[in-house]
Amino acid sequence: MTPKDIEIRECTTIEQLSECVVLQREVFALPEVELSPVRHFIVTKNAGGFTLGAFDGDELAGFVLSVPAVMHGERALYSHMTGVRPKYQSLGLGASLKWAQRARALSEDIRYIKWTFEPVKARNAYFNLEKLGATVSDFQENFYGTDYGTAPEQADKKFGLASDRLFAEWDLKSDKVEALAAGEKFIQPGAPTASVQIMPDWLALVAQDPEKARAEQLRIRVEFETAFDFGMVCRGFYRDDEQPAYLLYKS
C-alpha cells in the first residue's frame, strides 16, 4: 500500500520532529502561531501518542500525528494532523500513513481513532468515508473560530468564514474498515435515509462568490445538525463532478 522506496516509521528524534514543523509550513495555509511546535510532538510521544513519518531515504515526505484520547470509555487516538509534502502528493501517501496509523493502534489494543475535517471539501469527505471507512455523527460549529485565511484575496476586507467541522470516527474493526484494509470493496447495507449535497470545488466557490459560499456553508450546517438530531449517521459519500453528497443512514 506504500509507494516504492517510501518507508513509514515512527519519528523519534528531535531533528525528525522538527522536520514535521517545517513540513507544516509547506503544506498548510496556517499562521505560524497555529502550527504544532516541536514540544507538542515531544509531549504527545511522552503522553502515549506517536508520530509516524513517511521517509524517502532521509527526507520526510509526510507524517501523521496521533494524540492520546478517550472514546466510548476506552483508550483511543485523536489524529490531529496528516500532511504530505507537495511533491509527494497524489501518490497515495496520505492513505498509507492512515493505514499504518491503524496498524500501530491495533498493535496497542486501540480500536478507535477520531479527527475533524471540513464538511465543504468533497475530496476529503470521499477519502475519509469511502477510502478509510470512517463514519460521522457529530457536527461542530465554528470549531477553531473564524477563519480569515480561506479567501486570501478578501483579506484586506476582513472576510472570514466559520471553521465548521465534522468529526470522523474510525472504528478500526468495523466490517467496512476491515474490508477496505484488505483491499476489498464494501457495499453499505440498506438505502440512505437522507443526503447532504455539497459543492464540487469549495475553494473555487469562495474565490468566485464569497457571500454565496457563506450561505452554502450555513445551509450545510443546518442540514447536518437536523439529520444528527434525528439520530442519523453519515456512512458514505457520493462522488460526483457536479453534485457530490454525503449519505446518511438510520443509526
JOLIN-V871888 format. One record per pair of residues at least 6 apart in sequence whose ideal C-beta (glycine too) atoms are under 7 Angstrom apart, sorted by the first residue. I is the first residue (numbers start at 0). J is the second residue. If there is no record, write none. Layout:
i-><I | I>
j-><J | J>
//
This chain:
i-><0 | 0 | 0 | 1 | 1 | 2 | 2 | 2 | 4 | 5 | 5 | 5 | 5 | 5 | 6 | 7 | 7 | 7 | 7 | 7 | 8 | 8 | 9 | 9 | 9 | 10 | 10 | 10 | 10 | 10 | 13 | 15 | 15 | 16 | 16 | 16 | 16 | 17 | 18 | 19 | 19 | 19 | 19 | 20 | 20 | 20 | 22 | 22 | 22 | 22 | 23 | 23 | 23 | 24 | 25 | 25 | 26 | 26 | 26 | 27 | 28 | 35 | 35 | 40 | 40 | 43 | 43 | 44 | 46 | 47 | 48 | 48 | 48 | 48 | 49 | 49 | 50 | 50 | 51 | 51 | 51 | 51 | 51 | 51 | 52 | 52 | 53 | 53 | 53 | 53 | 53 | 53 | 54 | 60 | 60 | 60 | 60 | 61 | 61 | 61 | 61 | 61 | 61 | 61 | 62 | 63 | 63 | 63 | 63 | 63 | 64 | 64 | 65 | 65 | 65 | 66 | 66 | 66 | 67 | 68 | 68 | 68 | 68 | 69 | 70 | 70 | 71 | 74 | 75 | 75 | 75 | 75 | 76 | 76 | 76 | 77 | 77 | 78 | 78 | 78 | 81 | 81 | 81 | 83 | 83 | 94 | 97 | 98 | 100 | 101 | 101 | 104 | 104 | 105 | 110 | 110 | 110 | 111 | 111 | 111 | 111 | 112 | 112 | 113 | 113 | 113 | 113 | 114 | 115 | 115 | 115 | 115 | 116 | 116 | 116 | 116 | 116 | 117 | 117 | 118 | 118 | 118 | 118 | 118 | 119 | 119 | 119 | 119 | 119 | 120 | 121 | 121 | 121 | 124 | 124 | 125 | 125 | 127 | 127 | 128 | 128 | 128 | 129 | 129 | 131 | 131 | 132 | 132 | 132 | 132 | 132 | 133 | 133 | 133 | 134 | 134 | 134 | 134 | 135 | 135 | 135 | 135 | 135 | 136 | 136 | 136 | 136 | 137 | 137 | 138 | 138 | 138 | 138 | 138 | 139 | 139 | 140 | 140 | 140 | 141 | 141 | 141 | 142 | 142 | 142 | 143 | 144 | 145 | 145 | 145 | 146 | 146 | 146 | 147 | 147 | 147 | 149 | 149 | 150 | 150 | 150 | 150 | 152 | 153 | 158 | 160 | 160 | 160 | 161 | 163 | 163 | 169 | 170 | 175 | 178 | 179 | 187 | 187 | 189 | 191 | 191 | 191 | 192 | 192 | 192 | 192 | 193 | 193 | 193 | 194 | 194 | 194 | 194 | 195 | 195 | 195 | 195 | 195 | 195 | 196 | 196 | 197 | 197 | 197 | 198 | 198 | 199 | 199 | 199 | 204 | 204 | 204 | 205 | 226 | 230 | 231 | 231 | 231 | 231 | 232 | 232 | 232 | 233 | 233 | 233 | 234 | 234 | 235 | 236 | 236 | 237 | 237 | 237>
j-><94 | 95 | 98 | 7 | 95 | 90 | 91 | 92 | 55 | 53 | 54 | 55 | 60 | 92 | 54 | 51 | 53 | 95 | 96 | 99 | 52 | 54 | 49 | 50 | 51 | 16 | 19 | 50 | 52 | 62 | 37 | 52 | 59 | 37 | 40 | 41 | 50 | 37 | 59 | 40 | 50 | 59 | 62 | 34 | 36 | 37 | 59 | 62 | 82 | 84 | 34 | 35 | 82 | 34 | 84 | 85 | 82 | 83 | 84 | 82 | 148 | 64 | 80 | 50 | 64 | 64 | 66 | 50 | 67 | 67 | 65 | 66 | 67 | 76 | 65 | 103 | 62 | 64 | 62 | 63 | 96 | 99 | 100 | 103 | 59 | 62 | 60 | 61 | 62 | 92 | 95 | 96 | 60 | 83 | 84 | 87 | 92 | 82 | 83 | 84 | 87 | 92 | 93 | 96 | 82 | 78 | 81 | 96 | 97 | 100 | 79 | 80 | 76 | 78 | 100 | 76 | 77 | 79 | 76 | 75 | 76 | 77 | 113 | 75 | 111 | 113 | 111 | 109 | 109 | 111 | 112 | 113 | 104 | 109 | 112 | 113 | 114 | 100 | 112 | 114 | 93 | 96 | 97 | 92 | 93 | 130 | 131 | 180 | 112 | 171 | 180 | 112 | 171 | 171 | 170 | 171 | 172 | 168 | 169 | 170 | 171 | 169 | 171 | 166 | 167 | 168 | 169 | 167 | 142 | 164 | 165 | 166 | 123 | 127 | 164 | 165 | 167 | 123 | 164 | 163 | 165 | 197 | 219 | 223 | 197 | 198 | 201 | 216 | 219 | 201 | 197 | 199 | 243 | 236 | 245 | 236 | 238 | 133 | 167 | 233 | 235 | 236 | 235 | 236 | 169 | 179 | 173 | 175 | 176 | 179 | 185 | 167 | 168 | 169 | 168 | 232 | 233 | 234 | 165 | 166 | 167 | 168 | 233 | 168 | 227 | 232 | 233 | 166 | 227 | 165 | 220 | 223 | 224 | 227 | 164 | 166 | 161 | 163 | 220 | 161 | 162 | 163 | 162 | 163 | 164 | 162 | 162 | 159 | 161 | 162 | 159 | 160 | 162 | 154 | 157 | 159 | 160 | 205 | 158 | 205 | 206 | 209 | 206 | 209 | 209 | 212 | 213 | 216 | 216 | 216 | 220 | 176 | 176 | 185 | 185 | 185 | 234 | 235 | 248 | 246 | 247 | 248 | 231 | 247 | 248 | 249 | 226 | 231 | 247 | 244 | 245 | 246 | 247 | 219 | 222 | 223 | 226 | 244 | 245 | 242 | 244 | 219 | 243 | 244 | 204 | 215 | 240 | 241 | 243 | 211 | 212 | 215 | 212 | 247 | 250 | 247 | 248 | 249 | 250 | 247 | 248 | 250 | 245 | 246 | 247 | 246 | 248 | 246 | 245 | 246 | 243 | 244 | 246>
//
